[in-house]
């Protein structure tokens, strides 16, 4: 972390804005994340060939896919922040709280059956040569039991 702090100080000294610095474990290299490609290019111009702890800094472009992934993640997080928040905590914790109890049980029953069906499909697709496994469901459903009523 000492190298990371010194590098962050060097970036500030050269008036380079960045989002994040990551030192790669067991290596003398690291990654710097920028908001834009322009900031990245400016850093490249200012720091390439500079000295840090008696070592010459070599600035390289990231693999194209990695930069695109980071950019897509930023765009996704921007879109997510614009999503309408639920009206109440009950809507998040118990989304069916406004439904009749019998309807809640029915939906839970259907959801569990669907999940188990998907699990069975994944098991069959993962082990296609096991014909003895594919004759019956691997995850049986025992039904939904209503909560006991306290009188």
C-alpha atoms as one frame of an Amber mdcrd trajectory, in Angstrom:
protein
   0.000   0.000   0.000   2.998   2.310   0.419   3.705   2.094  -3.310   0.017
   2.660  -4.008   0.032   5.814  -1.840   3.192   7.129  -3.466   1.752   6.486
  -6.903  -1.478   8.285  -5.958   0.660  11.207  -4.741   2.569  11.201  -8.046
  -0.711  11.261 -10.009  -1.924  14.236  -7.975   1.431  15.948  -8.400   0.985
  15.729 -12.192  -2.668  16.821 -11.862  -4.021  13.530 -13.178  -7.552  12.700
 -12.070  -8.376   9.032 -11.515 -11.109   6.910 -10.033  -9.201   4.000  -8.514
  -5.705   2.570  -8.172  -5.088  -1.146  -7.806  -1.662  -2.677  -7.134  -1.417
  -6.144  -8.651  -0.345  -8.641  -5.993   3.119 -10.115  -6.453   3.885  -7.773
  -9.326   5.525  -4.414  -9.812   2.599  -3.272 -11.923  -0.864  -1.989 -11.198
  -4.045  -0.650 -12.716  -5.469   2.847 -12.687  -9.132   3.426 -13.484 -10.284
   6.648 -15.118 -13.722   8.110 -15.774 -13.020   8.727 -19.452 -10.626   7.720
 -22.194  -9.428  11.341 -22.360  -8.300  11.210 -18.720  -6.513   7.943 -19.448
  -4.744   9.421 -22.479  -3.709  12.514 -20.498  -2.201  10.291 -17.799  -0.340
   8.361 -20.455   1.197  11.577 -21.822   2.173  12.965 -18.421   3.487   9.835
 -16.662   5.028   7.608 -19.336   8.769   7.483 -18.584   8.551   9.189 -15.159
  10.372   7.764 -12.138   8.778   6.252  -9.032  10.940   4.576  -6.372  13.856
   4.307  -8.820  11.702   2.584 -11.423  10.550   3.926 -14.759   6.795   4.091
 -15.230   5.532   2.471 -18.402   1.908   3.318 -19.183   0.040   0.867 -21.404
  -3.506   0.777 -22.646  -5.746  -1.816 -21.012  -7.000  -4.744 -23.035  -9.929
  -3.325 -25.054 -12.482  -5.688 -23.538 -11.576  -4.750 -19.971 -12.095  -1.042
 -20.654 -15.414  -1.761 -22.352 -16.546  -3.879 -19.385 -15.753  -1.050 -16.957
 -17.527   1.451 -19.194 -20.606  -0.809 -19.454 -20.651  -1.267 -15.674 -20.641
   2.525 -15.222 -23.483   2.901 -17.714 -25.452   0.120 -15.995 -24.975   1.718
 -12.574 -26.154   5.052 -13.985 -29.274   3.385 -15.349 -29.833   1.541 -12.076
 -29.697   4.784 -10.100 -32.606   6.066 -12.193 -34.806   3.080 -11.289 -37.841
   3.966  -9.158 -37.419   2.903  -5.558 -40.157   0.881  -3.834 -42.772   2.762
  -1.828 -42.131   0.902   1.418 -39.801  -1.569   3.091 -42.637  -4.121   3.097
 -42.609  -4.120  -0.702 -38.946  -5.167  -0.630 -38.986  -7.652   2.231 -42.404
  -9.206   1.605 -43.453  -8.322  -1.933 -46.728 -10.279  -1.653 -47.812  -8.729
   1.653 -50.892  -7.122   0.096 -52.174 -10.437  -1.289 -54.465 -12.900   0.459
 -52.540 -15.597   2.325 -53.900 -18.385   0.096 -52.683 -16.470  -2.994 -49.238
 -16.043  -1.382 -49.047 -19.810  -0.769 -50.141 -20.525  -4.342 -47.471 -18.218
  -5.794 -44.798 -19.670  -3.535 -45.829 -23.175  -4.615 -45.552 -22.219  -8.309
 -42.195 -20.476  -7.814 -40.694 -23.467  -5.990 -41.902 -25.886  -8.681 -40.359
 -23.680 -11.360 -37.024 -23.463  -9.489 -36.876 -27.246  -9.022 -37.754 -27.833
 -12.687 -34.871 -25.551 -13.717 -32.512 -27.366 -11.331 -33.509 -30.715 -12.837
 -32.850 -29.383 -16.353 -29.411 -28.106 -15.301 -28.518 -31.464 -13.749 -29.597
 -33.329 -16.903 -27.641 -30.893 -19.117 -24.577 -31.164 -16.900 -24.618 -34.990
 -16.911 -26.158 -36.003 -20.268 -24.504 -39.460 -20.271 -26.176 -40.524 -17.050
 -29.371 -41.956 -18.540 -30.169 -43.638 -15.206 -30.342 -40.151 -13.665 -32.557
 -38.717 -16.369 -35.547 -41.018 -15.755 -36.849 -39.242 -12.682 -36.659 -35.784
 -11.109 -33.602 -35.208  -8.933 -35.268 -32.606  -6.770 -38.667 -33.672  -5.551
 -41.211 -31.160  -4.328 -43.000 -31.853  -1.089 -45.343 -28.888  -1.281 -45.800
 -25.690   0.658 -47.054 -25.939   4.211 -48.995 -22.993   5.630 -47.808 -21.500
   8.901 -49.636 -22.777  11.959 -52.333 -20.467  13.262 -52.019 -19.389  16.859
 -55.341 -18.970  18.648
